[in-house]
Amino acid sequence: MEGIFPVAKTIDVAGVRSPVKLTGQAIRKAMMIKFYQIASYCDSAQSPEHVDALASANCPKQLVLTMIRDVPQSILQRSFKEAFAKNDPEGKFAAESKTMLDHMLIAPLCEGETVQITHLPDQGVACSVRGGEPIVVKNLDFAKVVWNVYMGPNGVCKELRRGLGEMLAAAK
């Protein structure tokens, strides 16, 4: 898949600049409709060898979602809620997921707009929408749930899981 994402870049992780490399990219589709492209980045010095290890790695990493089309808030809200529920079946992180979703979906996400989800080692996760000020959820266990939404065994789809880890060997 030819993507729109750079192979290497530098991200801000809690005020520290961290070089990361692309571990893979994919397109989120549902019912044959393309919604967004997603890329995964990880600190090249700590890059794991497989996608399960990447999902649980406590190192600088980032997910970047770029919308392919305008998507109604109601569809995104339902999709993300279902994904969080599959990866947090006991609802331990209901407050954290609501905080993150409320921030992400304060307005409809339109074609070309981005969402960046950044893992903050030993802290939690930061979420920035349209390049705006990020919201930080300080809960490391919740951060694992977020990454499992895309890379875990109960992720949104196998194609994303496979795509987001396809370049792990090259990221080392």
C-alpha positions in Angstrom: 0.0 0.0 0.0 1.4 3.4 -1.0 0.9 5.7 1.9 0.9 9.3 2.8 3.1 8.9 5.9 6.8 9.6 6.2 9.1 6.6 7.0 10.8 8.5 9.9 9.9 11.6 11.9 10.3 13.2 15.3 7.5 13.4 17.8 7.0 15.3 21.0 6.6 12.9 24.0 5.8 14.8 27.1 8.1 17.7 26.1 10.9 15.5 24.8 11.7 15.1 21.1 11.9 11.4 20.1 12.9 10.0 16.7 10.5 7.3 15.5 10.1 5.1 12.5 7.1 3.9 10.6 6.1 0.3 11.7 3.2 0.1 9.3 0.1 1.6 7.8 -3.4 0.5 6.8 -6.8 1.8 5.8 -9.8 1.4 8.1 -12.7 0.1 6.1 -16.1 -1.0 7.2 -18.7 -2.3 4.8 -16.4 -1.6 1.8 -16.2 2.1 2.8 -12.8 3.7 3.5 -12.8 5.9 6.5 -9.2 6.8 7.4 -5.6 5.9 6.9 -3.7 5.0 10.0 0.1 4.8 10.6 2.0 3.4 13.5 5.4 4.8 14.6 7.7 3.5 17.3 11.1 4.5 18.8 13.5 2.8 16.5 15.9 2.0 19.3 13.2 0.1 21.2 11.1 -1.2 18.3 9.7 -4.6 19.1 9.8 -7.5 16.7 6.1 -8.3 16.4 2.8 -6.4 16.6 1.7 -7.9 20.0 4.9 -6.6 21.6 4.4 -3.2 19.8 0.9 -2.9 21.3 2.2 -3.3 24.8 5.6 -1.6 24.5 6.1 1.2 27.0 8.3 3.4 24.8 7.7 6.5 22.6 5.2 5.5 19.9 2.4 7.2 18.0 -0.7 6.4 15.9 -1.7 8.9 13.2 -5.2 8.7 11.7 -5.9 10.8 8.6 -9.5 11.0 7.5 -10.2 9.8 3.9 -13.7 11.2 4.0 -16.0 13.2 6.2 -17.5 10.9 8.8 -20.5 11.8 10.9 -19.8 12.0 14.6 -22.4 9.4 15.4 -20.7 6.7 13.3 -17.3 7.5 14.7 -18.7 7.6 18.3 -20.4 4.2 17.9 -17.3 2.6 16.2 -14.8 3.8 18.9 -17.2 2.9 21.7 -17.5 -0.6 20.3 -13.7 -0.9 19.9 -13.0 0.2 23.5 -15.7 -2.2 24.8 -14.1 -5.1 23.0 -10.7 -4.3 24.6 -12.1 -3.3 28.0 -15.0 -5.7 28.5 -15.3 -5.0 32.2 -15.5 -1.2 31.6 -12.5 -0.5 33.9 -11.5 2.5 31.7 -15.0 3.8 30.9 -14.1 7.3 32.3 -10.8 7.4 30.4 -12.3 6.3 27.1 -15.1 8.9 27.5 -12.6 11.6 28.1 -10.6 10.7 25.0 -13.6 10.3 22.8 -15.2 13.5 23.9 -12.0 15.3 23.0 -11.6 13.5 19.6 -15.2 14.0 18.6 -16.0 17.5 19.8 -16.6 18.3 16.1 -17.0 16.0 13.1 -13.8 14.8 11.6 -13.5 15.8 8.0 -11.5 14.6 5.0 -7.8 15.4 5.5 -8.0 16.0 9.2 -5.8 14.1 11.6 -5.9 12.5 15.0 -2.5 11.8 16.7 -2.4 9.4 19.6 0.9 9.4 21.4 2.0 6.9 24.1 3.7 8.7 27.0 6.0 6.1 28.6 5.3 5.4 32.3 2.4 7.9 32.1 -0.4 7.2 29.7 -1.6 8.6 26.4 -2.0 12.0 24.7 -4.5 12.7 22.0 -4.4 15.6 19.6 -7.0 16.4 17.0 -6.4 18.6 13.9 -2.9 19.6 15.4 -4.6 21.2 18.4 -3.6 21.0 22.0 -3.5 17.4 23.2 -5.5 16.0 26.0 -3.5 13.7 28.3 -5.0 10.7 30.0 -2.6 9.6 32.7 -3.3 5.9 33.0 -0.7 3.4 31.6 -3.2 0.6 31.6 -5.7 2.6 29.6 -2.9 3.4 27.1 -2.5 -0.4 26.5 -6.2 -0.6 25.8 -5.9 2.2 23.2 -3.1 0.4 21.3 -5.0 -2.9 21.5 -7.9 -1.3 19.7 -5.7 -1.3 16.7 -3.1 -4.0 17.3 -4.5 -6.4 19.9 -6.3 -9.7 19.3 -9.6 -7.9 19.8 -8.7 -5.0 17.6 -11.1 -3.3 15.1 -9.9 -5.5 12.3 -7.1 -7.9 11.3 -6.1 -5.9 8.3 -5.2 -2.9 10.6 -3.3 -5.2 13.0 -1.3 -6.8 10.1 -0.7 -3.4 8.3 0.5 -1.6 11.4 3.1 -4.2 12.1 4.2 -4.9 8.5 7.4 -2.7 8.7 8.6 -3.7 12.2 11.7 -5.4 10.9 12.6 -2.3 8.9 12.0 0.0 11.9 14.9 -1.6 13.8 
